[in-house]
Amino acid sequence: MKKIAVIGFGFMGVVHAKNIINSGNLELCGIVDNRPVDIFADLNKTGNQGALDLPVERLRQTPVFKTLEECADKVQPDAVVICVPLFLHYELTKKALNLGLDVLLEKPFCPEVAQCRELIALAEEKTRILMVAHCLRFAPQYEFLAQCIRDERYGKLRWLSTSRMGGEPTWGVWQNPEIKQTCGGSLLDLLIHDLDFVNYCFNAPADVKVNLHYDEYWEVALEYNHEAAISIKGGFLHCNTVFAAEYAATFERGSLRFCTLQPDVVHVGTDNGSQVITAGGDGYCEEMKHFADIITTRTQSLRCPAESSLQAIELCRDIRSQEE
Ligand SMILES: NC(=O)c1ccc[n+]([C@@H]2O[C@H](COP(=O)([O-])OP(=O)(O)OC[C@H]3O[C@@H](n4cnc5c(N)ncnc54)[C@H](O)[C@@H]3O)[C@@H](O)[C@H]2O)c1
């Protein structure tokens, strides 16, 4: 059984810790967080999925450390899941790889393209697994869309429109104005999910054009050297506004619609009528299962390669440069 430590026990760290415990083939051997408070105090108010059904007692039994070095020394993990603010992604991933650990790093990869490249090379040099946690690639509702694009069961894709909006985060490090400045805004924090997902579907870098940008709201159009039109839009709403992500896709012989406000189904319309496809399931859970597989088989992820996570950063850079 592979031993995994979670670094950063906030909004996402809690989710990954739960999925490690529930996986059956991974052991949560440690948690690293440098907050000067009891990190288990407000567990039921945190986490990315509302009522998380957390294994609270099991979490409380997990050894907690203030630094990665201390954790590596005391409990010898095989791998770490890094869920700290973006400005620490490079430093902590580099440290973990140099300690000989496999790494699942929360998205986005790193703020600078050169940092991403350096970490990919370091993982290769140390023969360690490095994967960036782009969870949409593992979400059943989005995987259904990807399959329809690939197998053309409704014909070729004509256009795809995605949207992702929610209240500006109010939790964890987002409460610190200085750290908030380093989180990359809605483009790197939110829209990168959809930008990476369309890269995944079309397996190529895109030409991109900004159609609208105002404050933390973006509308971008992507072109993948084929006939379909792709629009990605979204951003931060006023804090405490409900989150929703959705897509609409039109193919030659049918359309798909999905919204996270009705999370377990995708609606399909064709000449034969409408159909409701059940596509429930938890992308974070599937993502962790995949990470368990690749650290066992010792193969870099083909489903979510670090190189394509780097491409998503390049795409964001490209988008931002059009506004400068
Ligand atoms: N995949 C998704 O859907 C998703 C959703 C939200 C956030 N994220 C990503 O997850 C990462 C973390 O975001 P979050 O919302 O969980 O943040 P958060 O503020 O809730 O949690 C971050 C935690 O890291 C801890 N931390 C900070 N510096 C540390 C250090 N040096 N060593 C150990 N722990 C340290 C903090 O104390 C905090 O508990 C970010 O990269 C973010 O983009 C991904």
PDBQT file of the ligand as one rigid body, heavy atoms in Angstrom, charges set to zero:
ROOT
HETATM    1  N1  LIG A 401      -9.202  21.368  -8.212  1.00  0.00    +0.000 N 
HETATM    2  C1  LIG A 401     -10.047  22.228  -7.692  1.00  0.00    +0.000 C 
HETATM    3  O1  LIG A 401     -11.235  22.186  -7.930  1.00  0.00    +0.000 OA
HETATM    4  C2  LIG A 401      -9.520  23.274  -6.743  1.00  0.00    +0.000 A 
HETATM    5  C3  LIG A 401     -10.410  24.020  -5.960  1.00  0.00    +0.000 A 
HETATM    6  C4  LIG A 401      -9.876  24.947  -5.058  1.00  0.00    +0.000 A 
HETATM    7  C5  LIG A 401      -8.505  25.133  -4.965  1.00  0.00    +0.000 A 
HETATM    8  N2  LIG A 401      -7.682  24.410  -5.777  1.00  0.00    +0.000 N 
HETATM    9  C6  LIG A 401      -6.216  24.580  -5.695  1.00  0.00    +0.000 C 
HETATM   10  O2  LIG A 401      -5.760  24.004  -4.471  1.00  0.00    +0.000 OA
HETATM   11  C7  LIG A 401      -4.650  24.747  -3.964  1.00  0.00    +0.000 C 
HETATM   12  C8  LIG A 401      -4.951  25.149  -2.534  1.00  0.00    +0.000 C 
HETATM   13  O3  LIG A 401      -6.132  25.938  -2.503  1.00  0.00    +0.000 OA
HETATM   14  P1  LIG A 401      -7.144  25.866  -1.274  1.00  0.00    +0.000 P 
HETATM   15  O4  LIG A 401      -8.384  26.529  -1.739  1.00  0.00    +0.000 OA
HETATM   16  O5  LIG A 401      -7.201  24.482  -0.735  1.00  0.00    +0.000 OA
HETATM   17  O6  LIG A 401      -6.402  26.818  -0.241  1.00  0.00    +0.000 OA
HETATM   18  P2  LIG A 401      -6.604  26.915   1.348  1.00  0.00    +0.000 P 
HETATM   19  O7  LIG A 401      -6.163  28.273   1.741  1.00  0.00    +0.000 OA
HETATM   20  O8  LIG A 401      -7.964  26.479   1.741  1.00  0.00    +0.000 OA
HETATM   21  O9  LIG A 401      -5.575  25.826   1.886  1.00  0.00    +0.000 OA
HETATM   22  C9  LIG A 401      -4.189  25.967   1.756  1.00  0.00    +0.000 C 
HETATM   23  C10 LIG A 401      -3.549  25.353   2.991  1.00  0.00    +0.000 C 
HETATM   24  O10 LIG A 401      -2.133  25.337   2.799  1.00  0.00    +0.000 OA
HETATM   25  C11 LIG A 401      -1.540  25.617   4.055  1.00  0.00    +0.000 C 
HETATM   26  N3  LIG A 401      -0.164  26.079   3.839  1.00  0.00    +0.000 N 
HETATM   27  C12 LIG A 401       0.247  27.299   3.421  1.00  0.00    +0.000 A 
HETATM   28  N4  LIG A 401       1.596  27.334   3.334  1.00  0.00    +0.000 NA
HETATM   29  C13 LIG A 401       2.042  26.110   3.694  1.00  0.00    +0.000 A 
HETATM   30  C14 LIG A 401       3.330  25.522   3.809  1.00  0.00    +0.000 A 
HETATM   31  N5  LIG A 401       4.434  26.185   3.508  1.00  0.00    +0.000 N 
HETATM   32  N6  LIG A 401       3.401  24.236   4.224  1.00  0.00    +0.000 NA
HETATM   33  C15 LIG A 401       2.291  23.546   4.525  1.00  0.00    +0.000 A 
HETATM   34  N7  LIG A 401       1.040  24.053   4.445  1.00  0.00    +0.000 NA
HETATM   35  C16 LIG A 401       0.924  25.310   4.035  1.00  0.00    +0.000 A 
HETATM   36  C17 LIG A 401      -2.450  26.670   4.680  1.00  0.00    +0.000 C 
HETATM   37  O11 LIG A 401      -2.285  26.734   6.087  1.00  0.00    +0.000 OA
HETATM   38  C18 LIG A 401      -3.824  26.146   4.263  1.00  0.00    +0.000 C 
HETATM   39  O12 LIG A 401      -4.381  25.283   5.244  1.00  0.00    +0.000 OA
HETATM   40  C19 LIG A 401      -4.460  25.933  -4.913  1.00  0.00    +0.000 C 
HETATM   41  O13 LIG A 401      -3.453  25.606  -5.819  1.00  0.00    +0.000 OA
HETATM   42  C20 LIG A 401      -5.796  26.043  -5.644  1.00  0.00    +0.000 C 
HETATM   43  O14 LIG A 401      -5.670  26.554  -6.946  1.00  0.00    +0.000 OA
HETATM   44  C21 LIG A 401      -8.151  23.477  -6.633  1.00  0.00    +0.000 A 
ENDROOT
TORSDOF 0
